[in-house]
Amino acid sequence: MRGPGEVGGVTAGLARLSGAALQECAPFWFNQHGTQSRIVEDELPRLLRSALPPRQSAFLWGEQFGRAFEHFVLMEILAHRSHGDLDYDVHFWRTKSGLEVDFILGQGEVAVEVKGASRVDHAEFRGLRAFVDDHHPRRAILVCDERSPRVHDGGEVLPWREFLARLWGGGVLGT
């Protein structure tokens, strides 16, 4: 059940999993899916196949694109929870040292990190590894724009379309 500390349907921290290394904070997400959804769904496939001038590339693949992509995945998770009439929590986790995981689903069962990169490596798993070491979720998933699923550093790397198919098919939380 959701309660105090909620921001746009997302609880501000992981009270159940809190400890000395955790902060009670969350990024602010808007429930306006349209613009960011259009960027990711319509523009991403086209942009991956075309070369962009450096100025456009920096904007689209920079911090703003990463936020839009993360927001898009969040809106899908919240839609899944709402339309499926499911009651699982969606949290954000960050340590005092700055390691973070974008979404913790359920009671800490699934950790999801979102990266806009077309290829992820060891560095992108730092936050997931820290959460796994501390809380032992059932699954740790890094959602990105790679072409095919793979296992890396004890976690799953899933292309965003594959993640969404599994989420809506009941294969992420086992719902």
The 8 nearest C-alpha neighbors of each residue, nearest first, counted from 0:
[[1, 2, 86, 88, 87, 10, 3, 89],
 [2, 0, 10, 5, 3, 88, 8, 9],
 [1, 3, 5, 4, 0, 10, 8, 9],
 [4, 2, 5, 1, 10, 11, 6, 9],
 [3, 5, 11, 10, 2, 6, 12, 9],
 [6, 4, 10, 9, 3, 11, 8, 2],
 [5, 7, 9, 8, 10, 4, 11, 27],
 [6, 8, 9, 28, 5, 29, 30, 27],
 [9, 7, 6, 5, 10, 1, 77, 89],
 [8, 10, 6, 5, 7, 89, 90, 11],
 [9, 11, 5, 90, 4, 12, 6, 8],
 [12, 10, 25, 4, 24, 5, 23, 9],
 [13, 11, 23, 24, 10, 91, 14, 90],
 [12, 14, 16, 15, 17, 90, 92, 91],
 [13, 15, 17, 16, 12, 23, 18, 11],
 [16, 14, 13, 17, 106, 107, 12, 18],
 [17, 15, 13, 14, 18, 134, 107, 21],
 [18, 16, 14, 15, 13, 21, 19, 20],
 [17, 19, 20, 21, 16, 22, 14, 15],
 [18, 20, 21, 17, 22, 95, 94, 16],
 [19, 21, 94, 95, 18, 22, 17, 96],
 [22, 20, 94, 18, 19, 17, 93, 95],
 [21, 23, 24, 93, 94, 95, 20, 12],
 [22, 24, 12, 11, 21, 25, 13, 14],
 [25, 23, 11, 12, 22, 26, 91, 93],
 [24, 26, 11, 91, 27, 12, 23, 92],
 [25, 27, 28, 24, 91, 11, 6, 101],
 [28, 26, 25, 29, 6, 7, 9, 11],
 [27, 29, 26, 7, 30, 70, 6, 9],
 [30, 28, 31, 7, 27, 32, 70, 6],
 [29, 31, 32, 7, 28, 74, 8, 70],
 [32, 30, 29, 33, 34, 35, 74, 28],
 [31, 33, 36, 30, 35, 34, 74, 71],
 [34, 32, 36, 35, 31, 37, 38, 71],
 [35, 33, 37, 36, 32, 38, 31, 67],
 [34, 36, 38, 67, 37, 33, 32, 71],
 [35, 37, 33, 39, 34, 38, 71, 32],
 [36, 38, 41, 34, 40, 35, 39, 33],
 [39, 37, 42, 35, 36, 41, 40, 34],
 [38, 40, 43, 36, 37, 42, 41, 68],
 [41, 39, 37, 36, 38, 42, 43, 44],
 [42, 40, 37, 38, 39, 43, 44, 45],
 [41, 43, 38, 45, 39, 44, 46, 40],
 [42, 44, 39, 46, 45, 41, 40, 47],
 [45, 43, 47, 46, 42, 41, 48, 40],
 [46, 44, 42, 43, 48, 47, 49, 41],
 [47, 45, 43, 49, 48, 44, 42, 50],
 [46, 48, 44, 45, 49, 43, 50, 42],
 [49, 47, 46, 45, 44, 50, 43, 51],
 [50, 48, 46, 47, 51, 45, 44, 52],
 [49, 51, 52, 48, 46, 47, 56, 53],
 [52, 50, 56, 53, 55, 49, 46, 54],
 [51, 53, 55, 54, 56, 50, 57, 49],
 [54, 52, 56, 55, 57, 51, 58, 50],
 [55, 53, 57, 56, 52, 58, 51, 59],
 [56, 54, 58, 57, 52, 53, 59, 51],
 [55, 57, 53, 59, 58, 54, 51, 60],
 [56, 58, 61, 54, 60, 55, 59, 53],
 [59, 57, 55, 61, 56, 60, 54, 63],
 [58, 60, 64, 56, 61, 57, 55, 63],
 [61, 59, 64, 57, 58, 56, 62, 65],
 [62, 60, 58, 57, 64, 63, 59, 65],
 [61, 63, 65, 64, 66, 60, 58, 59],
 [64, 62, 66, 65, 61, 67, 58, 59],
 [63, 65, 59, 67, 60, 66, 61, 62],
 [66, 64, 62, 68, 63, 115, 67, 69],
 [67, 65, 69, 63, 64, 68, 70, 62],
 [68, 66, 70, 64, 35, 65, 69, 71],
 [67, 69, 71, 65, 70, 66, 64, 39],
 [70, 68, 66, 72, 71, 67, 113, 65],
 [69, 71, 73, 67, 68, 72, 66, 74],
 [70, 72, 68, 74, 69, 73, 36, 35],
 [73, 71, 75, 69, 70, 74, 76, 68],
 [72, 74, 70, 76, 75, 71, 77, 69],
 [75, 73, 77, 71, 76, 72, 78, 70],
 [74, 76, 78, 72, 73, 77, 79, 71],
 [75, 77, 73, 79, 74, 78, 80, 72],
 [76, 78, 80, 74, 79, 75, 81, 73],
 [79, 77, 75, 81, 80, 76, 82, 74],
 [80, 78, 76, 77, 82, 81, 83, 75],
 [79, 81, 85, 77, 78, 83, 82, 84],
 [80, 82, 78, 84, 79, 83, 77, 85],
 [83, 81, 84, 79, 78, 80, 85, 77],
 [82, 84, 85, 80, 81, 79, 78, 167],
 [85, 83, 81, 82, 80, 86, 79, 78],
 [86, 84, 80, 83, 87, 81, 82, 79],
 [85, 87, 80, 84, 88, 0, 81, 105],
 [88, 86, 105, 85, 104, 89, 80, 106],
 [87, 89, 105, 104, 90, 86, 106, 0],
 [88, 90, 104, 103, 9, 102, 105, 10],
 [91, 89, 103, 102, 10, 12, 9, 13],
 [90, 92, 102, 101, 25, 12, 103, 100],
 [93, 91, 100, 99, 12, 90, 13, 101],
 [94, 92, 99, 98, 21, 97, 22, 100],
 [93, 95, 21, 20, 97, 96, 98, 22],
 [94, 96, 97, 20, 21, 22, 93, 98],
 [95, 97, 94, 98, 20, 93, 99, 21],
 [98, 96, 94, 95, 93, 99, 126, 22],
 [99, 97, 126, 94, 93, 96, 125, 100],
 [100, 98, 93, 126, 92, 97, 94, 101],
 [99, 101, 92, 112, 126, 102, 127, 91],
 [100, 102, 112, 91, 111, 99, 113, 92],
 [103, 101, 91, 111, 90, 100, 110, 89],
 [102, 104, 110, 90, 107, 89, 109, 91],
 [105, 103, 89, 109, 88, 107, 108, 102],
 [104, 106, 87, 88, 107, 108, 89, 103],
 [105, 107, 108, 104, 88, 87, 103, 15],
 [106, 108, 105, 103, 109, 104, 136, 110],
 [107, 109, 136, 137, 106, 105, 104, 138],
 [110, 108, 138, 104, 136, 107, 103, 139],
 [109, 111, 103, 139, 102, 140, 138, 104],
 [112, 110, 140, 102, 141, 139, 101, 103],
 [111, 113, 141, 101, 100, 142, 140, 102],
 [114, 112, 142, 69, 141, 143, 111, 101],
 [115, 113, 143, 116, 142, 65, 112, 141],
 [114, 116, 65, 143, 144, 68, 117, 113],
 [117, 115, 118, 114, 144, 143, 119, 145],
 [116, 118, 144, 145, 143, 115, 119, 146],
 [119, 117, 116, 145, 120, 144, 143, 146],
 [120, 118, 123, 116, 117, 121, 143, 145],
 [119, 121, 122, 123, 118, 124, 151, 152],
 [120, 122, 124, 123, 119, 152, 125, 151],
 [123, 121, 124, 120, 125, 119, 126, 128],
 [122, 124, 121, 125, 120, 119, 126, 114],
 [123, 125, 127, 122, 121, 126, 128, 120],
 [126, 124, 128, 127, 122, 123, 129, 98],
 [127, 125, 98, 99, 129, 128, 100, 124],
 [126, 128, 130, 124, 129, 125, 100, 131],
 [129, 127, 131, 125, 126, 130, 124, 132],
 [128, 130, 126, 132, 127, 131, 133, 125],
 [129, 131, 127, 133, 132, 128, 134, 126],
 [132, 130, 135, 128, 134, 133, 129, 136],
 [131, 133, 129, 130, 134, 135, 128, 127],
 [132, 134, 130, 131, 129, 135, 128, 136],
 [133, 135, 131, 130, 136, 132, 107, 16],
 [136, 134, 131, 132, 133, 137, 130, 108],
 [137, 135, 108, 138, 109, 107, 134, 131],
 [136, 138, 108, 109, 135, 139, 107, 110],
 [139, 137, 109, 136, 110, 140, 108, 154],
 [138, 140, 110, 154, 109, 111, 155, 127],
 [141, 139, 155, 111, 154, 156, 110, 142],
 [140, 142, 112, 156, 111, 113, 155, 157],
 [143, 141, 113, 157, 159, 158, 156, 112],
 [144, 142, 114, 158, 115, 159, 145, 116],
 [143, 145, 117, 158, 116, 159, 115, 146],
 [146, 144, 117, 158, 118, 143, 147, 157],
 [145, 147, 158, 144, 148, 117, 157, 118],
 [146, 148, 145, 158, 149, 157, 156, 161],
 [149, 147, 157, 156, 158, 146, 150, 155],
 [148, 150, 156, 155, 151, 147, 157, 154],
 [149, 151, 155, 154, 156, 153, 152, 148],
 [152, 150, 154, 153, 155, 149, 156, 121],
 [151, 153, 154, 150, 121, 124, 128, 155],
 [154, 152, 151, 150, 155, 139, 128, 131],
 [155, 153, 139, 151, 152, 150, 140, 156],
 [154, 156, 150, 140, 149, 141, 157, 151],
 [155, 157, 141, 149, 148, 150, 140, 142],
 [158, 156, 148, 142, 162, 161, 159, 155],
 [157, 159, 144, 145, 143, 161, 160, 142],
 [158, 160, 162, 161, 142, 143, 144, 157],
 [159, 161, 163, 162, 158, 164, 157, 144],
 [162, 160, 164, 158, 159, 163, 157, 165],
 [161, 163, 159, 165, 160, 164, 157, 166],
 [162, 164, 166, 160, 165, 161, 167, 159],
 [165, 163, 161, 167, 162, 166, 168, 160],
 [164, 166, 170, 168, 162, 163, 167, 171],
 [167, 165, 163, 171, 169, 168, 164, 170],
 [166, 168, 164, 169, 165, 163, 79, 170],
 [169, 167, 165, 166, 170, 164, 171, 174],
 [170, 168, 174, 173, 166, 167, 171, 165],
 [169, 171, 165, 173, 168, 166, 172, 174],
 [172, 170, 166, 173, 169, 165, 174, 109],
 [173, 171, 174, 170, 169, 109, 166, 108],
 [172, 174, 170, 169, 171, 166, 168, 165],
 [173, 169, 172, 170, 171, 168, 85, 166]]
